[in-house]
Amino acid sequence: MGKRLQIALFSLLFTITAHAQSIEGLRKNIQQIMQNKDAVVGVAINGINHSDTLGVNADRRLPMQSVFKFPLAIVMLTEIDKGNFKLDQKIEITKRDLTPEIWSPIREKYPTGTTLTIKEILEYTITLSDNVGCDVLLKLLGGPQVVESYFAKKGFKDISIKINEKTMQSNWDKQFLNWSTPKEMNRILQTYYVNKNNLLSMPMYDFLWTTMKSTNTGLKQLKGQLPDQTVVAHKTGSSGTNKKTGITAALNDVGIVLLPSGEYFVISVFVTHSKENQETNERIISDIAKAAWDFFTGAHQL
């Protein structure tokens, strides 16, 4: 073996070994963030290479709450691609649709009902996590089972979507019927982002990407400690806190983070069964996202 080849192989082996050590360093960092927290935290992180994959409780079935609005949006946009609906199609939202006990900027703005396009309803549903908009879309599609069936047929088995927001918000126990694993949610995000034409046409892909970048909830979560102007296309989910037990069933944020290099990482953080306060739960997510950011902007320059 020539000397140059020996040097090249040694250099490659050193880089691989150092990278493996650094990904384990990231894992330890995340475990330290989770340490002494009275909460269950599920994390999945994927970069552009297989060696960038990391999971902590990544195979656990955890409640999604409004994170399921991202898969819902994919199915609605798929139906638009099929010609079954149109993005500019107008949908009447009656006063009967405006469930009073659930979060809804649509209801607050239009207390007697209104007519909106599917595009507008999707924007409310993703960027503001509107629950009335979500349930209107589910009704148009034929129910939650249509969304679950779509992903099952695509080979995504670790995701369950059984109920709408009205049912979920009216019964604490039933929210656990809508679950995913962090690992599976990352698979869906990565399939959407990397294999664009596998799920949606480019116009529908672009619309969803633009909408998710505009998400206006969870600003202290994935985006909380990242540099200003960082592009994060994401979807949040939150259960609130049970007044009797003091337990927060879900505070989640999942998304795609663009790096200064032009590369990306996909991240899903689910905080569940937490007895910590809102600020601590948000900080768990933002600390993990910052640790991942530091890894991908620093360790990859070995």
N, C-alpha and C positions, 0 to 999 in steps of 0.2 A: 504494500500500500504506500503510495507516494506521501511525502511529508505534508504537502498542501491539503491533500484529501484528509489526512489524519487531523490536521488543524481544523478543517471545516467540520468534520464529524464531531470533534471535541467541542467546538463552539456551539453546534446544534444541540448536542447532549446537555451542555451547560445551560443553554437557553430554556430547553424543555424542563429540566430539573428546577431551575429558578422559577419558571412560570408555575409549575405544580406547587412549589413551596408558597408562592404568592397567593394562589387561589385558596390554599389552606389557611393562609394568613387572613384572607377575607372572611373565610368561614369562622375562624376564631373571633374575629372582630364582631361579626354578627351575633355569635353566641354570647359575647360579652355584653352586647347591647340588650339582649334578651334576659341576661342574668338578673336574678332578684326581682324580676317583674312578675306580678301576679296575673299572668295572662298566657294564653297559648298563641304562639306566633308561627305562622307558616310562610316560608319564603322560597321563591324560585327565581333564579337569575340566569339568563342566557346571553352570551355574547355572540360574535359571529363564528366562533370556533367551538368545536365540541369540548375542548379543554377549558372553555370559559363557563361551563355549566356548573351551577351550584344549587343545592337544595337543602333546606332545613325544615323538617316536617312537611316536605313538598308533596307527599303522597296522602296526606290527611284530608278527609272530606270536611270542608269548612264552609260555613254559611256565606253566600255571596252578597246578600242584600242587593243593592242597586248595581253592583258589578254586572249582573245578568242583563242589564240594558245594552251592553256592548254586543253580546251574542244576538240579542233581539234585533239590534240595528242591522247586523249582517244579514239576518234572515229577511227583514223587510226590504232591504236594498237588493237582495237576490230576487225577490218577487217582482220588484220593479224592473230588474234586468230581464225577467221572463215576460214582461209586458202585462202582468196581472194588476199592477198599480202604476201610478205615475208620481214622480217626485212633486210635481206642481198640482196634484189632484187635491181638491178641496174636500175636507172632512168636517161635518158638523159635530160639534161638541156641545151636547145639551146640558142643561142644569142638572139633569139626572146623572150625568157622567162625572160631575164635579164632587166626588166623594169628600165630605168635609174633614174627616179625621186624618187625611194623608197630606204629605208635603206636595204643594202644587203652585208654582208661580203662575201657571195658566189660570187656575181658579181665582187667585188673588187679583189678577189683571182683568179677568172676564167672569165676574161672579154670577152672571145670569146665562152664561154660555157664549159660544162664538163659533166661527168657521175658520179653520186654519188649513194650510196645505200640509201634506205629509212631510215635506221638507221642514216646515216650521215646527211641527210636532216632534220630529226627530231631533231638531236642534234644542228644543226645550228639554227633551228626555235625556240627552247626553250632556249638554253643557250645564244645565241646572238641575239635572236628576229629577225631572218632573214626574211624579207618580201617576197623575191623571193622564198625561201624554203617553206614558208607558202602557197603561191599561187600555187606552184607546187603540194603540197599535197592536197589542195582543189580541184584542177583539177582532180587528180587521183581518189578522192572520188566521184566526180560528182557535186561539187559545195557547197557553204556555206549552202544551205538549207538542205543538207544531215546531216550536223553536228547539226543544230537546230532540225531537225526531230528526230534524235537519242535521244536527251535529252528530247524532248517533250514526246516521248514514254516511257521514264524512269520516267516521272512524274515531270520533271523540267519545269515549265511554265514561270518563270520570267527570261528568257534568250532569246535574239534575235540575230541571226547570219544571216545577209542578204547579205553581200557583202564581197569581198576579199580585200586584202591589197592594190592592185593597185587602185581600185575604192575608197577605204577609204582615201588614201593619196592624191588623185588627186582632191577631192571635200570635202571641210571643213564641209559642212552641212550633207553629207552622212555618216560621221563617227558615227553619233548618231543613225544610223540604227542598229548598233551592240552594244547592251546594255545588262546589267544584273543588278540585285540588289545585294548589298553586301551580303545580307542574303542568296540569292540563290547561289551565288558563294561559300559561305562557305558550303552550303549543298553539292555542287558538290565535293569540296575538302574533306569534311569529309566522304562522301560516298566512294570516292576513297581510302582514307587512312584507314578508320576503317573497312569498309566492302569490303575488298580487292577482294574477289572472285566474288562479285556482278557485277563488271564492267570488270575486266581483269584477264587473267591467271596470275599466279605468275611471270613467266618470263617477261611478258609484264609490269606488275606492277613494278617489280624491275628495269627494264630498265627506265621507266618513273621517278621513284623515284630518281635514280642515276642521271638522266639528269637534273631534276629540282633542285637537290642539287647543281648542277654545274652552275646554272644560273649566268651569268657574267654581267648582266645589273642591274641597280638600286641598286648599292652597298651602296649608302647613304640613302636608303629607309628602308625597313623592317630590314635589317641587320645593318643599320648605327650605332646604339648605343648598339647593343647587344654584349655580351662578345665574344671575339675571339674564334673560333672553334665551335660556336653555329651552329647546323644543322638547316638550313632554306631551305626547298624545296618550291620554289616560282616561280611566273611568273609576269613580269612587263608589263606595257602598258603606252605609252606616245604619246600625239598628237603633241607636240611642241607648239609654241605660235603663234597665229594669229598676223601678223605684223601690220595689220590695227587697230585692237581693243585692242591688248595687252592681250588678253584672252588666257589662256591655257585650252583647253577643257578637257584634261585628263592627270593626272599623277597618276598611279595606281600601287599597289603591293598587291598580294594575295598569301597566302601560309600556310604552316604548320611549326610550330616552335617546336623543341624538347627541353624539359626542362632537367635540371641536374638530376631530380628525375626519368627520364624515361617516364614521362607523356608528354603531348603536349598541344598546343592550336592552333586553326585555326583562321586566321585573314585575312580580306579583307579590304583594305583602298582605297577608290576612292576619288581623289581630282579633282573637275571639276569646270568649269566656274570660274577659278581663275585669278585674276589680280595681284597675288603675283609673285615674281620672282622664278626661278628654285630652288634656294637654300632654299627659304622659303617653297615651295611645298614639297621638299624632307624632310625638317625638320619636317613638319606636320606629315608625314608618320612615320619617325623614332621616333619622340616623342611619338606617339600613341603606336608603337610597344614596346618601352621601358617601357611605363606605364603598358602595358599588361604583359610584362616580370616581372616587379617588383611585380605586383599583384600575378601572379602565382607562383613565387618563394618565396614570403613573406607571403601573406595573407592566403595561404593554410596551413600554419604551425600553425594555431590557436590551 
